[in-house]
């Protein structure tokens, strides 16, 4: 029987109308708070590192949560397939809050890093559990709208997060950047709690009442591969520090080994055929990772280029990212309103080409000393491209999933997203350090991320199955 807490499918109903209002508000609040915390930590970490004398652990405070997040994604995906998203969501929020409490009460840098690791574990699991909740609670026609809301909830903190974190750290203490979020996270979860019982099982039956063959087993092997992938990401981030005077190629060898290890480890964590761009769901997952790698790999260096080569003050250089974020949110809202009038394939293709064009404009600006306005305008284009393709890839992932593998596929998409960005950021750091002049370094970074953008554009047409020819 259908659980009474689950709404009937009303495609014409908006996500901010009953019976979806509180679930929309709660899920978007959780996405917002996770994004805010990520950006806020970036702002306060120099202060934290100086106060706790933790310069040697500075990079690990960022790389660690990204790595443990992969483990959380796999665990939450497997658990959601077995028992629905309720318990994974409760657990992920508990871990996220525990990480906030540990970090917020830290008296040493190792303690803060430990809190960040726990926070990353919960944050990774939270993302997957929310995607499965969307699949179980919202009807398909509303998926473009809820994912557009998620995109906006992730982008808005980029406008207010850094400034708000700076104010809190100056007026109160950096500790409250962590501790002040705890109550808000719990309040957001309370908005969702009433409906979680209704989505606890994939087919509406308790686990004890379901045929044993319909209950996916615990995937301990996948968890092991997730741990290995996380270690590989950390290894790649640390490879830039490898310096052996008698063996100058050590950095490249360590980096290559880390990338190979990451790809080997990720293979069991994504649908078969993902790394070879098989048509359909595998290419959807791959396109998400490539888009993330191209966009975020370039975005980190764009303000750096404007400050170092064009003399922009940090606040003005940061407005470039704000413009891109606004374009992302706007494009996400537009595609959500268009719904099926904008085919998924068209949104992904156009979006990937927009990102590629933007990175190429950044490359030309760095290499040919074009006016900074070219790169600025280009990044608005990049944000718009991401706003088009990101929500649609989420929609396609759920549309191509069954009740039994929604958790696995949602975690695969999140893993591809996370690892794509992490590997790209680590690789661009190595590329940047490989050249002798700043112009060459910036050009090298944008050329590298443009090559990834080309790969994303080539994969985009493969996100849908080839149509059968007419007889």
C-alpha positions in Angstrom: 0.0 0.0 0.0 1.0 3.6 -0.6 2.2 5.3 2.6 -0.1 8.2 3.6 2.9 10.5 4.1 3.8 10.3 0.4 1.9 12.8 -1.9 0.2 11.7 -5.1 2.0 12.8 -8.2 0.6 16.3 -9.2 2.9 17.4 -12.0 1.2 20.8 -12.1 1.9 21.5 -8.4 4.9 23.6 -7.7 7.7 22.5 -5.3 6.8 25.4 -3.0 3.2 24.4 -2.7 1.6 21.7 -0.6 2.4 18.9 -0.1 6.0 19.7 -1.1 6.7 23.0 0.6 8.4 21.9 3.8 10.4 19.1 2.1 11.6 21.6 -0.5 12.5 24.1 2.2 14.3 21.6 4.4 16.3 19.9 1.6 17.3 23.3 0.1 18.3 24.5 3.5 20.6 21.5 4.0 22.2 22.0 0.6 22.6 25.7 1.4 24.2 25.1 4.8 26.6 22.5 3.4 27.7 24.9 0.7 27.9 27.8 3.1 30.2 25.8 5.4 32.5 24.9 2.6 32.9 28.5 1.5 33.0 29.9 5.0 35.9 27.6 5.9 37.9 28.9 2.9 37.5 32.4 4.3 38.5 31.7 7.9 41.1 29.0 7.4 44.1 31.4 7.2 43.0 32.9 10.6 42.5 29.4 12.1 45.8 28.1 10.8 47.7 31.1 12.3 45.9 30.8 15.7 46.4 27.0 15.9 49.9 27.1 14.4 48.8 24.6 11.8 50.3 25.7 8.5 51.6 22.1 7.8 48.0 20.8 7.9 46.4 23.7 6.0 46.0 21.8 2.7 44.7 18.6 4.5 41.9 20.7 6.1 40.5 21.1 2.5 41.5 17.8 0.8 40.5 15.6 3.8 36.8 16.3 3.7 36.7 15.9 -0.1 38.3 12.5 0.3 36.2 11.2 3.2 33.1 12.5 1.3 33.6 9.8 -1.3 33.4 7.1 1.4 30.2 8.7 2.7 28.7 8.8 -0.8 29.2 5.1 -1.3 28.0 4.1 2.1 24.9 6.3 1.9 24.1 5.0 -1.6 24.3 1.4 -0.6 22.3 2.0 2.6 19.6 3.9 0.7 19.2 1.1 -1.8 18.7 -1.3 1.1 16.5 0.7 3.4 15.5 3.9 1.7 17.0 7.4 2.5 15.6 7.9 6.0 18.3 6.4 8.2 21.2 7.4 5.8 19.9 11.0 6.0 19.6 11.0 9.8 23.1 9.5 10.1 24.7 11.8 7.6 23.3 14.9 9.4 24.5 13.4 12.7 28.0 13.0 11.3 28.0 16.5 9.7 26.9 18.0 13.1 29.5 16.0 15.0 32.2 17.3 12.6 31.0 20.9 13.1 31.1 20.5 16.9 34.6 19.0 16.8 36.0 21.7 14.5 34.2 24.4 16.4 35.7 23.4 19.7 39.1 22.7 18.4 42.2 23.8 20.4 44.7 22.4 18.0 45.0 22.0 14.2 45.0 18.1 14.3 41.7 18.3 16.2 40.3 20.7 13.6 41.4 18.5 10.7 39.7 15.5 12.5 36.5 17.5 12.7 36.8 18.3 9.0 37.2 14.7 8.1 34.0 13.7 10.0 32.2 16.7 8.5 33.3 15.5 5.0 32.1 12.0 5.7 28.6 13.3 6.7 28.5 15.9 3.9 29.2 13.3 1.2 26.5 11.0 2.6 24.1 13.8 2.9 24.2 14.7 -0.8 23.3 11.1 -1.8 20.6 10.7 0.7 18.9 13.9 -0.5 19.0 12.8 -4.1 17.3 9.5 -3.2 14.7 11.4 -1.1 14.0 13.6 -4.2 13.5 10.5 -6.3 11.1 8.9 -3.8 9.1 11.9 -2.8 8.8 14.3 -5.8 7.2 13.2 -9.0 9.3 13.1 -12.1 7.9 16.3 -13.7 9.1 18.3 -10.6 12.6 17.0 -10.7 14.0 19.8 -13.0 12.5 22.4 -10.6 13.8 20.8 -7.3 17.3 20.4 -8.8 17.2 24.0 -10.0 16.4 25.0 -6.4 19.4 22.9 -5.3 21.6 24.7 -7.7 20.5 28.0 -6.4 20.9 26.8 -2.8 24.5 25.8 -3.6 25.3 29.0 -5.5 23.8 31.6 -3.2 26.3 31.0 -0.4 29.1 32.1 -2.8 27.5 35.5 -2.7 27.1 35.8 1.1 29.2 33.0 2.7 32.7 34.5 2.6 31.5 37.9 3.8 29.3 36.5 6.5 32.0 34.2 7.8 34.5 37.1 7.9 32.1 39.2 10.0 31.4 36.3 12.4 35.1 35.6 12.8 35.9 39.3 13.5 32.9 40.1 15.7 32.7 36.8 17.7 35.3 34.1 16.9 36.1 31.7 14.0 34.7 28.9 16.3 31.2 30.2 15.7 31.5 29.8 12.0 31.2 26.1 12.7 29.1 26.1 15.9 26.6 28.6 14.6 25.5 26.3 11.8 24.6 23.3 14.1 21.2 24.6 15.2 20.2 25.5 11.6 21.1 22.0 10.3 18.9 20.4 13.0 16.0 22.8 12.2 16.3 21.9 8.4 16.2 18.2 9.2 13.1 18.7 11.3 11.3 20.1 8.3 11.9 16.8 6.4 11.4 14.4 9.2 7.6 14.0 8.9 7.9 12.5 5.4 11.0 10.3 5.9 9.0 7.4 7.3 7.0 7.2 4.0 10.1 7.0 1.9 12.0 4.5 4.1 11.6 1.5 1.8 11.9 1.4 -2.0 8.7 -0.5 -2.5 6.7 0.6 0.6 7.4 -2.7 2.5 9.5 -3.1 5.6 12.7 -4.9 5.0 11.5 -8.0 6.9 8.5 -8.2 4.6 10.3 -7.9 1.3 11.6 -10.9 -0.6 15.2 -11.4 0.2 16.2 -11.3 -3.4 14.9 -7.7 -3.7 17.1 -6.4 -0.9 20.6 -5.3 -2.3 23.4 -6.7 -0.2 25.9 -4.6 1.8 28.6 -3.6 -0.7 31.6 -3.8 1.6 33.8 -4.2 -1.5 32.7 -0.9 -2.9 33.4 0.7 0.5 36.9 -0.6 0.3 37.3 0.9 -3.2 35.9 4.2 -1.9 38.6 4.3 0.8 41.3 3.6 -1.8 39.9 6.3 -4.1 40.0 8.7 -1.2 43.6 7.9 -0.4 44.5 8.3 -4.1 42.9 11.8 -4.1 44.9 12.7 -1.0 48.1 11.3 -2.6 47.6 13.4 -5.7 47.1 16.5 -3.5 50.3 15.8 -1.7 52.3 14.7 -4.7 53.3 18.4 -5.5 55.4 18.3 -2.3 57.5 15.4 -3.5 61.0 16.7 -4.2 63.9 14.3 -4.7 67.0 16.1 -5.9 68.4 13.0 -7.6 65.1 12.1 -9.2 63.4 15.3 -10.4 60.6 13.4 -12.2 59.4 12.0 -8.9 56.5 14.5 -8.7 55.1 13.4 -12.1 55.5 9.8 -11.3 53.7 10.1 -8.0 51.0 12.1 -9.6 50.5 9.6 -12.4 50.4 6.7 -10.0 47.8 8.5 -7.9 45.6 9.2 -10.9 45.8 5.6 -12.1 45.0 4.4 -8.6 42.0 6.8 -8.4 40.6 5.6 -11.8 41.1 1.9 -10.8 39.4 2.5 -7.5 36.5 4.5 -9.0 35.6 1.9 -11.6 33.5 -0.3 -9.2 31.8 2.8 -7.8 30.2 3.9 -11.0 28.0 2.1 -13.6 29.8 -0.2 -15.9 31.1 1.6 -19.0 31.4 5.0 -17.3 35.2 5.3 -18.0 34.7 4.3 -21.7 31.7 6.7 -22.2 29.1 4.0 -22.9 25.9 5.6 -24.1 23.1 6.3 -21.6 23.7 6.5 -17.8 27.4 5.8 -17.9 28.0 8.8 -20.1 25.7 10.9 -17.9 27.9 10.1 -14.9 31.1 10.7 -16.9 29.8 14.0 -18.3 29.1 15.3 -14.7 32.7 14.5 -13.6 34.3 16.1 -16.7 32.2 19.2 -16.5 33.1 19.6 -12.8 36.8 19.0 -13.6 36.9 21.6 -16.4 34.9 24.3 -14.6 36.3 24.1 -11.1 39.8 23.5 -12.3 39.8 26.8 -14.2 37.7 28.8 -11.7 40.3 28.6 -8.9 42.9 30.3 -11.1 40.8 33.0 -12.7 40.9 35.4 -9.7 44.6 34.5 -9.3 45.1 35.6 -12.9 43.3 38.9 -12.5 45.2 39.7 -9.3 48.6 38.6 -10.4 48.6 39.8 -14.0 46.1 42.6 -14.1 46.5 44.2 -10.7 42.9 43.6 -9.6 42.2 44.0 -5.9 41.0 40.7 -4.3 37.4 42.0 -3.8 37.1 43.0 -7.5 38.6 39.7 -8.7 36.2 37.8 -6.5 33.3 39.5 -8.2 34.1 37.4 -11.3 33.1 34.3 -9.4 30.0 36.0 -8.1 29.0 36.8 -11.6 29.5 33.2 -12.6 27.5 32.1 -9.6 24.6 34.4 -10.5 24.6 33.1 -14.1 24.6 29.5 -12.8 21.6 30.2 -10.6 19.8 32.1 -13.4 20.3 29.4 -16.0 19.3 26.7 -13.5 16.0 28.5 -12.9 15.4 28.9 -16.6 15.9 25.3 -17.4 13.7 24.4 -14.5 10.9 26.5 -15.9 11.3 25.2 -19.4 11.1 21.6 -18.2 10.5 19.1 -21.0 10.4 22.0 -23.5 14.2 22.0 -23.3 15.3 18.4 -24.1 17.8 17.0 -21.7 20.3 16.2 -24.4 20.1 19.8 -25.8 20.7 21.3 -22.3 23.8 19.1 -21.7 25.3 19.8 -25.1 24.8 23.5 -25.0 25.9 23.7 -21.4 29.1 21.8 -22.1 30.0 24.0 -25.1 29.4 27.1 -23.1 31.8 26.0 -20.4 34.4 25.0 -23.0 34.1 28.4 -24.7 34.5 30.2 -21.4 37.7 28.3 -20.6 39.1 29.0 -24.0 38.4 32.7 -23.5 40.4 32.5 -20.2 43.2 30.7 -22.0 43.3 33.4 -24.7 43.3 36.1 -22.1 46.2 34.6 -20.2 48.3 33.6 -23.2 47.7 36.6 -25.5 47.2 39.3 -22.8 43.7 40.1 -24.0 41.7 42.6 -21.9 40.6 41.1 -18.5 37.0 41.9 -19.6 37.1 39.0 -22.0 37.8 36.5 -19.2 35.1 38.2 -17.0 32.5 37.9 -19.7 33.5 34.4 -20.4 33.0 33.3 -16.8 29.4 34.5 -16.9 29.1 32.2 -19.9 30.6 29.3 -17.9 28.2 29.8 -15.0 25.3 29.7 -17.4 26.5 26.5 -19.0 26.8 24.8 -15.6 23.4 26.0 -14.7 22.0 24.3 -17.7 23.8 21.0 -17.6 24.2 20.3 -13.9 20.5 20.0 -13.0 19.7 18.1 -16.2 22.4 15.5 -15.5 20.8 15.0 -12.0 17.4 14.6 -13.6 18.7 12.1 -16.1 20.4 10.1 -13.5 17.2 9.6 -11.5 15.2 9.0 -14.7 17.6 6.2 -15.8 17.5 4.6 -12.3 15.3 1.9 -10.8 14.1 1.8 -7.2 16.8 -0.7 -6.5 19.7 1.3 -7.7 18.7 5.0 -7.1 21.2 5.1 -4.2 24.1 3.6 -6.2 23.5 5.8 -9.2 23.1 8.9 -7.0 26.3 8.2 -5.2 28.1 7.5 -8.5 27.0 10.9 -9.8 28.3 12.6 -6.6 31.5 10.6 -6.7 32.1 11.6 -10.3 31.4 15.2 -9.5 33.7 15.2 -6.4 36.6 13.2 -7.8 36.5 15.1 -11.1 36.9 18.4 -9.3 39.4 17.0 -6.9 41.7 15.4 -9.5 41.5 18.4 -11.7 42.4 20.8 -8.9 45.3 18.7 -7.8 46.5 18.3 -11.4 46.3 22.0 -12.2 48.4 22.7 -9.1 51.1 20.5 -10.6 50.7 22.1 -14.1 51.0 25.6 -12.6 54.2 24.8 -10.8 55.8 23.1 -13.9 56.4 26.4 -15.8 59.0 29.1 -15.2 56.9 32.2 -16.0 53.5 33.3 -14.7 52.1 33.7 -18.2 53.1 30.1 -19.1 51.7 28.8 -15.8 48.3 30.4 -16.2 48.1 29.4 -19.9 49.1 25.9 -19.0 46.3 25.6 -16.4 43.6 26.9 -18.8 44.9 24.8 -21.7 44.7 21.7 -19.4 41.1 22.5 -18.2 40.1 23.3 -21.8 41.3 19.9 -22.9 39.0 18.4 -20.2 36.2 20.7 -21.5 36.7 19.2 -25.0 36.3 15.8 -23.6 33.1 16.9 -21.8 31.7 18.3 -25.1 32.5 15.0 -26.9 30.8 12.9 -24.2 27.7 15.1 -24.1 26.0 13.6 -27.2 26.3 10.2 -25.6 24.2 10.9 -22.6 21.1 9.5 -24.4 20.8 6.1 -26.1 21.1 6.1 -29.9 17.6 6.0 -31.5 16.8 2.9 -33.4 16.6 3.4 -37.1 13.2 3.2 -38.8 12.3 0.2 -40.7 
